[in-house]
Amino acid sequence: MHKGRGLGDCWQLDSWTWDGEEFNHTDSRSTGMCRLIAPGGPWSLPTIVTDVRYTPVETAAETPVWTLLPLETYIAQLRADADGGGKLLCEMESSGERYWFDSCASFSALRERGCSGETYADIQTETIYAARCALIEAIESGKETETDYFGLHSRYWWTEVPAEIIPPSSYAYSEEGSELARQERDAMVTGKNLGELSITEIVYEPHEFNAVLGQFEIDCGVIKNRFLLRAVTLADFDGDGIMDLLVQGLRARASETCELGYANLTDGEITAVLSKMGPDQAIVITEVPGID
């Protein structure tokens, strides 16, 4: 805004709008010549007019909250997480003792002997450890190559990912409920990519995306069904010379008013390798063992 002279009877006004990457000159106008006709100027005479359309549901943080990891770093993290170990009961043996494991090798050796978790805590540890070791085995042969078709430099990398990456809701306590959850998920995702879904409150990063798939209301308030997809690491996992993308997906029921038990809990997870054979080829999803 520029005042033509001290009397304030003429002004020049300009507006600039940020589009996420740069400021754009979107409005320019003046109030006419300085002739003491009216305070602030008598007219608004535009020379630049722009229809600025805002999309408040889509935001991009200035600083990414998640960074793609080198494969070696990610595997090292998995192995470090596995150092805690646990115990398995070998009840088929004469001693019937519980034996300690602290690596995937010692864990696998005990499982081959028929050992398993005894207490509820042991069973939980066994389940998580088995998934972690299976994931390490599935990806540790991956190698870095120069050919990569995923375009993770773009915040919109997720739009081409098949929507079937979204797991069915796990918030079901019967076979009938689980089947209904699968049917609802299939109706939402079949034949579509993530960019084609009717989703809201989209937040996207270079390597992470989350959005609201839908919502419903109960006595305590609104519960939103959120989905988060995170790119973990790039490597050639199948030996074809082309980089594949390891991703982790998470569904969650989120609410600002409902207590834990009704909302703010995990509602389905997936770990998968995405393969893309060329710049115009469709992405293929191969599910691999995940980590709770």
Short mmCIF file of the C-alpha atoms (twelve columns), coordinates in Angstrom:
data_MODEL
# 
_entry.id   MODEL 
# 
loop_
_atom_site.group_PDB 
_atom_site.id 
_atom_site.type_symbol 
_atom_site.label_atom_id 
_atom_site.label_alt_id 
_atom_site.label_comp_id 
_atom_site.label_asym_id 
_atom_site.label_seq_id 
_atom_site.Cartn_x 
_atom_site.Cartn_y 
_atom_site.Cartn_z 
_atom_site.pdbx_PDB_model_num 
ATOM 1   C CA . MET A 1   0.000   0.000   0.000   1 
ATOM 2   C CA . HIS A 2   1.439   3.388   -1.025  1 
ATOM 3   C CA . LYS A 3   0.007   6.774   -0.085  1 
ATOM 4   C CA . GLY A 4   0.298   9.234   -2.974  1 
ATOM 5   C CA . ARG A 5   0.900   12.216  -0.698  1 
ATOM 6   C CA . GLY A 6   0.536   13.304  2.934   1 
ATOM 7   C CA . LEU A 7   -3.088  14.355  2.580   1 
ATOM 8   C CA . GLY A 8   -4.115  10.755  1.953   1 
ATOM 9   C CA . ASP A 9   -6.508  11.553  -0.881  1 
ATOM 10  C CA . CYS A 10  -4.909  9.077   -3.320  1 
ATOM 11  C CA . TRP A 11  -3.483  5.584   -2.865  1 
ATOM 12  C CA . GLN A 12  -1.879  2.743   -4.796  1 
ATOM 13  C CA . LEU A 13  -2.584  -0.779  -3.440  1 
ATOM 14  C CA . ASP A 14  -0.926  -4.092  -4.426  1 
ATOM 15  C CA . SER A 15  -1.448  -7.650  -3.093  1 
ATOM 16  C CA . TRP A 16  0.822   -10.681 -3.352  1 
ATOM 17  C CA . THR A 17  -0.343  -14.257 -2.635  1 
ATOM 18  C CA . TRP A 18  1.816   -17.196 -1.529  1 
ATOM 19  C CA . ASP A 19  1.097   -20.384 -3.548  1 
ATOM 20  C CA . GLY A 20  3.319   -22.698 -1.509  1 
ATOM 21  C CA . GLU A 21  6.439   -21.998 -3.543  1 
ATOM 22  C CA . GLU A 22  6.529   -18.265 -4.323  1 
ATOM 23  C CA . PHE A 23  4.598   -14.978 -4.009  1 
ATOM 24  C CA . ASN A 24  2.427   -14.040 -6.998  1 
ATOM 25  C CA . HIS A 25  1.194   -10.533 -7.843  1 
ATOM 26  C CA . THR A 26  -2.582  -11.057 -7.635  1 
ATOM 27  C CA . ASP A 27  -4.085  -7.585  -7.215  1 
ATOM 28  C CA . SER A 28  -3.210  -3.996  -8.181  1 
ATOM 29  C CA . ARG A 29  -5.469  -0.939  -7.956  1 
ATOM 30  C CA . SER A 30  -5.419  2.789   -7.385  1 
ATOM 31  C CA . THR A 31  -7.896  5.410   -6.162  1 
ATOM 32  C CA . GLY A 32  -7.365  7.853   -9.018  1 
ATOM 33  C CA . MET A 33  -5.519  11.146  -9.236  1 
ATOM 34  C CA . CYS A 34  -4.711  13.288  -6.183  1 
ATOM 35  C CA . ARG A 35  -7.458  15.942  -6.479  1 
ATOM 36  C CA . LEU A 36  -8.847  16.340  -2.924  1 
ATOM 37  C CA . ILE A 37  -12.114 14.722  -4.007  1 
ATOM 38  C CA . ALA A 38  -12.467 12.420  -0.961  1 
ATOM 39  C CA . PRO A 39  -10.304 11.158  1.925   1 
ATOM 40  C CA . GLY A 40  -8.700  7.872   0.919   1 
ATOM 41  C CA . GLY A 41  -9.525  8.510   -2.736  1 
ATOM 42  C CA . PRO A 42  -12.914 8.381   -4.500  1 
ATOM 43  C CA . TRP A 43  -12.547 5.217   -6.631  1 
ATOM 44  C CA . SER A 44  -11.025 1.770   -6.742  1 
ATOM 45  C CA . LEU A 45  -9.517  1.371   -10.199 1 
ATOM 46  C CA . PRO A 46  -8.087  -2.145  -10.700 1 
ATOM 47  C CA . THR A 47  -5.290  -2.923  -13.141 1 
ATOM 48  C CA . ILE A 48  -4.672  -6.536  -12.002 1 
ATOM 49  C CA . VAL A 49  -7.517  -8.800  -10.821 1 
ATOM 50  C CA . THR A 50  -7.005  -12.458 -9.864  1 
ATOM 51  C CA . ASP A 51  -9.465  -15.093 -8.698  1 
ATOM 52  C CA . VAL A 52  -7.485  -16.569 -5.798  1 
ATOM 53  C CA . ARG A 53  -8.849  -19.956 -4.758  1 
ATOM 54  C CA . TYR A 54  -7.729  -21.327 -1.407  1 
ATOM 55  C CA . THR A 55  -7.640  -25.017 -0.488  1 
ATOM 56  C CA . PRO A 56  -7.370  -25.022 3.310   1 
ATOM 57  C CA . VAL A 57  -7.728  -28.816 3.672   1 
ATOM 58  C CA . GLU A 58  -4.340  -29.435 2.038   1 
ATOM 59  C CA . THR A 59  -1.237  -28.347 3.901   1 
ATOM 60  C CA . ALA A 60  2.444   -28.987 3.517   1 
ATOM 61  C CA . ALA A 61  4.740   -28.509 6.480   1 
ATOM 62  C CA . GLU A 62  7.851   -26.388 5.924   1 
ATOM 63  C CA . THR A 63  10.058  -29.006 7.595   1 
ATOM 64  C CA . PRO A 64  9.456   -32.705 6.806   1 
ATOM 65  C CA . VAL A 65  8.650   -34.740 9.918   1 
ATOM 66  C CA . TRP A 66  9.952   -37.950 8.346   1 
ATOM 67  C CA . THR A 67  13.076  -38.568 6.277   1 
ATOM 68  C CA . LEU A 68  13.658  -41.532 3.966   1 
ATOM 69  C CA . LEU A 69  16.212  -43.899 5.485   1 
ATOM 70  C CA . PRO A 70  19.077  -45.709 3.733   1 
ATOM 71  C CA . LEU A 71  18.359  -49.458 3.759   1 
ATOM 72  C CA . GLU A 72  21.420  -50.218 5.909   1 
ATOM 73  C CA . THR A 73  20.295  -47.679 8.521   1 
ATOM 74  C CA . TYR A 74  16.756  -49.070 8.638   1 
ATOM 75  C CA . ILE A 75  17.939  -52.676 9.018   1 
ATOM 76  C CA . ALA A 76  20.351  -51.576 11.758  1 
ATOM 77  C CA . GLN A 77  17.413  -49.980 13.582  1 
ATOM 78  C CA . LEU A 78  15.387  -53.187 13.268  1 
ATOM 79  C CA . ARG A 79  18.270  -55.248 14.636  1 
ATOM 80  C CA . ALA A 80  18.778  -52.786 17.508  1 
ATOM 81  C CA . ASP A 81  15.087  -53.040 18.394  1 
ATOM 82  C CA . ALA A 82  15.466  -56.829 18.427  1 
ATOM 83  C CA . ASP A 83  18.284  -56.742 20.998  1 
ATOM 84  C CA . GLY A 84  15.779  -56.729 23.875  1 
ATOM 85  C CA . GLY A 85  14.923  -60.361 23.287  1 
ATOM 86  C CA . GLY A 86  12.692  -62.533 25.446  1 
ATOM 87  C CA . LYS A 87  12.065  -66.122 26.554  1 
ATOM 88  C CA . LEU A 88  10.367  -69.131 24.958  1 
ATOM 89  C CA . LEU A 89  9.166   -72.265 26.706  1 
ATOM 90  C CA . CYS A 90  10.454  -75.541 25.281  1 
ATOM 91  C CA . GLU A 91  7.784   -77.779 26.824  1 
ATOM 92  C CA . MET A 92  8.315   -80.543 24.266  1 
ATOM 93  C CA . GLU A 93  11.774  -81.183 25.733  1 
ATOM 94  C CA . SER A 94  12.390  -83.152 28.903  1 
ATOM 95  C CA . SER A 95  13.637  -80.119 30.824  1 
ATOM 96  C CA . GLY A 96  10.554  -78.009 30.026  1 
ATOM 97  C CA . GLU A 97  12.605  -74.846 30.569  1 
ATOM 98  C CA . ARG A 98  12.252  -71.304 29.261  1 
ATOM 99  C CA . TYR A 99  15.228  -70.258 27.140  1 
ATOM 100 C CA . TRP A 100 16.426  -66.731 26.411  1 
ATOM 101 C CA . PHE A 101 16.796  -65.322 22.887  1 
ATOM 102 C CA . ASP A 102 18.361  -61.975 21.942  1 
ATOM 103 C CA . SER A 103 18.766  -62.159 18.158  1 
ATOM 104 C CA . CYS A 104 16.844  -63.402 15.141  1 
ATOM 105 C CA . ALA A 105 19.271  -66.338 14.893  1 
ATOM 106 C CA . SER A 106 18.712  -67.504 18.485  1 
ATOM 107 C CA . PHE A 107 14.966  -66.841 18.177  1 
ATOM 108 C CA . SER A 108 14.714  -68.958 15.006  1 
ATOM 109 C CA . ALA A 109 16.754  -71.764 16.588  1 
ATOM 110 C CA . LEU A 110 14.338  -71.971 19.535  1 
ATOM 111 C CA . ARG A 111 11.286  -71.906 17.278  1 
ATOM 112 C CA . GLU A 112 12.747  -74.755 15.226  1 
ATOM 113 C CA . ARG A 113 12.943  -76.772 18.467  1 
ATOM 114 C CA . GLY A 114 9.213   -76.227 18.986  1 
ATOM 115 C CA . CYS A 115 9.597   -73.593 21.706  1 
ATOM 116 C CA . SER A 116 6.922   -70.893 22.101  1 
ATOM 117 C CA . GLY A 117 5.709   -68.170 24.424  1 
ATOM 118 C CA . GLU A 118 4.185   -69.261 27.716  1 
ATOM 119 C CA . THR A 119 2.709   -66.134 29.323  1 
ATOM 120 C CA . TYR A 120 0.623   -63.483 27.567  1 
ATOM 121 C CA . ALA A 121 3.624   -61.121 27.605  1 
ATOM 122 C CA . ASP A 122 5.854   -63.853 26.143  1 
ATOM 123 C CA . ILE A 123 3.348   -64.524 23.349  1 
ATOM 124 C CA . GLN A 124 3.180   -60.817 22.489  1 
ATOM 125 C CA . THR A 125 6.987   -60.601 22.381  1 
ATOM 126 C CA . GLU A 126 7.145   -63.735 20.236  1 
ATOM 127 C CA . THR A 127 4.631   -62.346 17.737  1 
ATOM 128 C CA . ILE A 128 6.393   -59.001 17.393  1 
ATOM 129 C CA . TYR A 129 9.840   -60.622 17.213  1 
ATOM 130 C CA . ALA A 130 8.720   -63.072 14.529  1 
ATOM 131 C CA . ALA A 131 7.369   -60.224 12.378  1 
ATOM 132 C CA . ARG A 132 10.515  -58.142 12.870  1 
ATOM 133 C CA . CYS A 133 12.846  -61.014 11.939  1 
ATOM 134 C CA . ALA A 134 10.705  -61.920 8.918   1 
ATOM 135 C CA . LEU A 135 10.855  -58.315 7.717   1 
ATOM 136 C CA . ILE A 136 14.646  -58.214 8.102   1 
ATOM 137 C CA . GLU A 137 14.923  -61.445 6.105   1 
ATOM 138 C CA . ALA A 138 12.632  -60.080 3.382   1 
ATOM 139 C CA . ILE A 139 14.584  -56.845 2.807   1 
ATOM 140 C CA . GLU A 140 18.203  -57.446 3.875   1 
ATOM 141 C CA . SER A 141 19.213  -58.582 0.366   1 
ATOM 142 C CA . GLY A 142 18.101  -55.250 -1.117  1 
ATOM 143 C CA . LYS A 143 20.639  -53.213 -3.083  1 
ATOM 144 C CA . GLU A 144 20.791  -49.616 -4.271  1 
ATOM 145 C CA . THR A 145 20.533  -49.008 -8.023  1 
ATOM 146 C CA . GLU A 146 20.358  -45.917 -10.221 1 
ATOM 147 C CA . THR A 147 16.909  -46.614 -11.710 1 
ATOM 148 C CA . ASP A 148 14.040  -45.159 -9.663  1 
ATOM 149 C CA . TYR A 149 10.546  -44.319 -10.960 1 
ATOM 150 C CA . PHE A 150 8.810   -43.201 -7.752  1 
ATOM 151 C CA . GLY A 151 9.524   -39.463 -7.848  1 
ATOM 152 C CA . LEU A 152 9.711   -38.991 -4.088  1 
ATOM 153 C CA . HIS A 153 11.003  -35.439 -4.626  1 
ATOM 154 C CA . SER A 154 7.350   -34.482 -5.209  1 
ATOM 155 C CA . ARG A 155 4.899   -34.014 -2.334  1 
ATOM 156 C CA . TYR A 156 2.328   -35.773 -4.538  1 
ATOM 157 C CA . TRP A 157 4.211   -39.086 -4.828  1 
ATOM 158 C CA . TRP A 158 1.373   -40.858 -2.984  1 
ATOM 159 C CA . THR A 159 -1.322  -40.053 -5.569  1 
ATOM 160 C CA . GLU A 160 -0.298  -42.939 -7.866  1 
ATOM 161 C CA . VAL A 161 -0.194  -45.558 -5.098  1 
ATOM 162 C CA . PRO A 162 -3.092  -48.053 -5.486  1 
ATOM 163 C CA . ALA A 163 -5.718  -47.391 -2.817  1 
ATOM 164 C CA . GLU A 164 -5.660  -51.077 -1.880  1 
ATOM 165 C CA . ILE A 165 -2.636  -50.144 0.263   1 
ATOM 166 C CA . ILE A 166 -5.265  -49.088 2.830   1 
ATOM 167 C CA . PRO A 167 -5.821  -52.087 5.132   1 
ATOM 168 C CA . PRO A 168 -9.321  -53.142 6.253   1 
ATOM 169 C CA . SER A 169 -10.426 -51.861 9.617   1 
ATOM 170 C CA . SER A 170 -9.262  -54.149 12.426  1 
ATOM 171 C CA . TYR A 171 -11.899 -52.807 14.817  1 
ATOM 172 C CA . ALA A 172 -14.024 -55.948 14.641  1 
ATOM 173 C CA . TYR A 173 -14.607 -58.743 17.137  1 
ATOM 174 C CA . SER A 174 -16.169 -61.441 14.966  1 
ATOM 175 C CA . GLU A 175 -15.687 -63.108 11.599  1 
ATOM 176 C CA . GLU A 176 -18.836 -61.383 10.383  1 
ATOM 177 C CA . GLY A 177 -17.493 -57.997 11.492  1 
ATOM 178 C CA . SER A 178 -14.134 -58.645 9.833   1 
ATOM 179 C CA . GLU A 179 -15.818 -59.648 6.579   1 
ATOM 180 C CA . LEU A 180 -17.962 -56.502 6.657   1 
ATOM 181 C CA . ALA A 181 -14.824 -54.405 7.223   1 
ATOM 182 C CA . ARG A 182 -13.173 -56.030 4.186   1 
ATOM 183 C CA . GLN A 183 -16.235 -55.381 2.038   1 
ATOM 184 C CA . GLU A 184 -16.394 -51.727 3.091   1 
ATOM 185 C CA . ARG A 185 -12.695 -51.279 2.378   1 
ATOM 186 C CA . ASP A 186 -12.952 -52.998 -1.039  1 
ATOM 187 C CA . ALA A 187 -15.893 -50.797 -2.020  1 
ATOM 188 C CA . MET A 188 -13.808 -47.726 -1.199  1 
ATOM 189 C CA . VAL A 189 -10.517 -48.688 -2.895  1 
ATOM 190 C CA . THR A 190 -11.156 -51.113 -5.777  1 
ATOM 191 C CA . GLY A 191 -9.815  -49.787 -9.083  1 
ATOM 192 C CA . LYS A 192 -8.611  -46.490 -7.598  1 
ATOM 193 C CA . ASN A 193 -5.371  -44.813 -6.627  1 
ATOM 194 C CA . LEU A 194 -5.031  -42.783 -3.436  1 
ATOM 195 C CA . GLY A 195 -5.254  -39.582 -5.476  1 
ATOM 196 C CA . GLU A 196 -8.713  -40.600 -6.728  1 
ATOM 197 C CA . LEU A 197 -10.325 -41.153 -3.330  1 
ATOM 198 C CA . SER A 198 -12.801 -38.754 -1.728  1 
ATOM 199 C CA . ILE A 199 -10.575 -37.851 1.220   1 
ATOM 200 C CA . THR A 200 -10.265 -34.717 3.351   1 
ATOM 201 C CA . GLU A 201 -7.819  -32.969 5.675   1 
ATOM 202 C CA . ILE A 202 -4.891  -34.030 3.511   1 
ATOM 203 C CA . VAL A 203 -1.420  -33.421 4.938   1 
ATOM 204 C CA . TYR A 204 1.475   -34.341 2.675   1 
ATOM 205 C CA . GLU A 205 5.223   -34.382 3.095   1 
ATOM 206 C CA . PRO A 206 7.963   -35.470 0.697   1 
ATOM 207 C CA . HIS A 207 7.913   -38.945 2.277   1 
ATOM 208 C CA . GLU A 208 4.702   -39.068 4.297   1 
ATOM 209 C CA . PHE A 209 1.001   -38.614 3.638   1 
ATOM 210 C CA . ASN A 210 -2.092  -38.771 5.827   1 
ATOM 211 C CA . ALA A 211 -5.733  -37.908 5.384   1 
ATOM 212 C CA . VAL A 212 -9.233  -38.541 6.713   1 
ATOM 213 C CA . LEU A 213 -10.994 -41.390 4.880   1 
ATOM 214 C CA . GLY A 214 -14.322 -40.665 6.546   1 
ATOM 215 C CA . GLN A 215 -15.912 -39.911 9.888   1 
ATOM 216 C CA . PHE A 216 -18.885 -40.804 12.048  1 
ATOM 217 C CA . GLU A 217 -20.425 -39.459 15.223  1 
ATOM 218 C CA . ILE A 218 -21.247 -41.181 18.515  1 
ATOM 219 C CA . ASP A 219 -22.297 -39.867 21.916  1 
ATOM 220 C CA . CYS A 220 -18.843 -38.623 22.886  1 
ATOM 221 C CA . GLY A 221 -18.245 -36.770 19.604  1 
ATOM 222 C CA . VAL A 222 -16.875 -37.133 16.080  1 
ATOM 223 C CA . ILE A 223 -14.464 -39.968 15.295  1 
ATOM 224 C CA . LYS A 224 -12.300 -39.574 12.197  1 
ATOM 225 C CA . ASN A 225 -10.940 -42.546 10.289  1 
ATOM 226 C CA . ARG A 226 -7.398  -41.470 9.400   1 
ATOM 227 C CA . PHE A 227 -4.851  -43.177 7.168   1 
ATOM 228 C CA . LEU A 228 -1.109  -42.507 7.237   1 
ATOM 229 C CA . LEU A 229 1.335   -43.784 4.604   1 
ATOM 230 C CA . ARG A 230 5.060   -43.448 5.164   1 
ATOM 231 C CA . ALA A 231 7.864   -44.129 2.670   1 
ATOM 232 C CA . VAL A 232 10.568  -45.957 4.665   1 
ATOM 233 C CA . THR A 233 13.425  -46.864 2.316   1 
ATOM 234 C CA . LEU A 234 14.291  -47.363 -1.356  1 
ATOM 235 C CA . ALA A 235 16.175  -50.427 -2.626  1 
ATOM 236 C CA . ASP A 236 16.028  -53.119 -5.291  1 
ATOM 237 C CA . PHE A 237 14.469  -55.970 -3.329  1 
ATOM 238 C CA . ASP A 238 13.668  -58.346 -6.210  1 
ATOM 239 C CA . GLY A 239 16.924  -58.153 -8.186  1 
ATOM 240 C CA . ASP A 240 15.505  -56.592 -11.362 1 
ATOM 241 C CA . GLY A 241 17.811  -53.548 -11.227 1 
ATOM 242 C CA . ILE A 242 14.946  -51.141 -10.412 1 
ATOM 243 C CA . MET A 243 14.437  -49.493 -7.040  1 
ATOM 244 C CA . ASP A 244 11.414  -50.624 -5.009  1 
ATOM 245 C CA . LEU A 245 9.834   -48.622 -2.204  1 
ATOM 246 C CA . LEU A 246 9.201   -50.036 1.269   1 
ATOM 247 C CA . VAL A 247 6.210   -48.339 2.893   1 
ATOM 248 C CA . GLN A 248 4.263   -48.617 6.129   1 
ATOM 249 C CA . GLY A 249 0.564   -47.777 6.338   1 
ATOM 250 C CA . LEU A 250 -1.536  -47.182 9.425   1 
ATOM 251 C CA . ARG A 251 -5.243  -46.669 9.958   1 
ATOM 252 C CA . ALA A 252 -6.369  -44.982 13.164  1 
ATOM 253 C CA . ARG A 253 -9.559  -43.752 14.779  1 
ATOM 254 C CA . ALA A 254 -8.913  -40.213 15.986  1 
ATOM 255 C CA . SER A 255 -11.078 -37.938 18.102  1 
ATOM 256 C CA . GLU A 256 -10.590 -34.745 20.095  1 
ATOM 257 C CA . THR A 257 -13.417 -35.566 22.516  1 
ATOM 258 C CA . CYS A 258 -13.780 -39.361 22.792  1 
ATOM 259 C CA . GLU A 259 -11.630 -41.292 25.263  1 
ATOM 260 C CA . LEU A 260 -9.204  -44.100 24.488  1 
ATOM 261 C CA . GLY A 261 -11.168 -47.255 23.774  1 
ATOM 262 C CA . TYR A 262 -13.629 -45.498 21.495  1 
ATOM 263 C CA . ALA A 263 -11.028 -43.579 19.526  1 
ATOM 264 C CA . ASN A 264 -7.349  -42.632 19.326  1 
ATOM 265 C CA . LEU A 265 -6.368  -46.218 18.624  1 
ATOM 266 C CA . THR A 266 -4.801  -48.201 15.796  1 
ATOM 267 C CA . ASP A 267 -7.335  -49.574 13.322  1 
ATOM 268 C CA . GLY A 268 -5.235  -51.589 10.857  1 
ATOM 269 C CA . GLU A 269 -1.614  -51.736 9.659   1 
ATOM 270 C CA . ILE A 270 0.321   -52.784 6.576   1 
ATOM 271 C CA . THR A 271 3.976   -53.049 5.547   1 
ATOM 272 C CA . ALA A 272 4.522   -53.492 1.816   1 
ATOM 273 C CA . VAL A 273 7.015   -53.221 -1.020  1 
ATOM 274 C CA . LEU A 274 5.864   -51.071 -3.947  1 
ATOM 275 C CA . SER A 275 7.293   -51.926 -7.361  1 
ATOM 276 C CA . LYS A 276 7.176   -49.716 -10.465 1 
ATOM 277 C CA . MET A 277 8.727   -50.998 -13.702 1 
ATOM 278 C CA . GLY A 278 8.668   -47.724 -15.639 1 
ATOM 279 C CA . PRO A 279 7.639   -44.045 -15.449 1 
ATOM 280 C CA . ASP A 280 4.186   -44.776 -16.898 1 
ATOM 281 C CA . GLN A 281 3.690   -48.201 -15.320 1 
ATOM 282 C CA . ALA A 282 1.211   -48.928 -12.547 1 
ATOM 283 C CA . ILE A 283 2.519   -49.552 -9.036  1 
ATOM 284 C CA . VAL A 284 2.332   -53.147 -7.791  1 
ATOM 285 C CA . ILE A 285 1.900   -53.856 -4.065  1 
ATOM 286 C CA . THR A 286 3.550   -56.831 -2.345  1 
ATOM 287 C CA . GLU A 287 2.710   -57.123 1.338   1 
ATOM 288 C CA . VAL A 288 5.563   -58.164 3.629   1 
ATOM 289 C CA . PRO A 289 5.649   -58.976 7.355   1 
ATOM 290 C CA . GLY A 290 4.984   -55.869 9.406   1 
ATOM 291 C CA . ILE A 291 5.881   -54.620 12.865  1 
ATOM 292 C CA . ASP A 292 3.280   -53.796 15.473  1 
# 
